[in-house]
Amino acid sequence: MALTDDLEMVALSDTGVTREHNEDSVYVETELRLAVLADGMGGYKAGEVASALTVNTIISELTEAQDNDFQEHLENELGLSPQASALEAAIQASNSLVYRTQKNNEECQGMGTTVVAALFYDDGLAVAHTGDSRLYRVREGQLEQLTTDHTLLQELIERGFYTPEEARESLNKNLVTRALGIDPKVAVDVHQELASPDDIYLLCSDGLNDMIEDAEILLTLQEFSANLGRAAQELINRANANGGKDNVSVALVKVPETSKAQRGWLTKVSNWFFN
Ligand SMILES: [Mn+2]
């Protein structure tokens, strides 16, 4: 049995306190073991079209790839797993669709969207993102951000112009340098991670991490780790309590703790080594 065979997954989205529309889309597809989140932009209606198109396209492309056992994605010169490669292809497909829709419909002009997705398989996951929607992981009491924002601000931090603390106070912090739907092709960051028992993965839109500090995200996830649905609701409540200036969306995925059987086996192995 693989580590990711029995995941717990939830998704939740909220308009927030000050916005009138929710342009985020978030979904967890348990059969696929996929969590995907998109934060649309482009004004009235267009943003929500872009994010919904993206999430739906990624799900349908990956469903098809999985039905074909990822055969189309077996060969990959970048050393990506078939699942990671399929995830990237699915994001490229959604980029083309958003791009064409934007070009062909006047009311959709200028629309775009961020995306972050985690596809779990075997003992790990493929991670892909474009823009400033994030993936975090809680492991052994630590919160770690597994994606790097594609924003002007992040570029300035990397060049040493800002510390992350100064960045939080800065004005143009939401200026993304990459998004889906803007050009016929998009640059997607893709990588693979190994999972551990008890890991919690959090996908979120900037409406969460702009409103609450990483330390509070960690505390909330630890406090409510036994009830993921409650944890998701608490994160959103806290973002809204701090002003809720943007739509706020989260997806949570929990890897089961080591089963007793596995623990017995691990004890046996460690006894061989340490006795
Ligand atoms: Mn947002």
Boltz pocket constraint, residues with backbone or C-beta under 6 A from the ligand:
constraints:
  - pocket:
      binder: B
      contacts: [[A, 39], [A, 40], [A, 205], [A, 206], [A, 207], [A, 246], [A, 247]]
      max_distance: 6.0
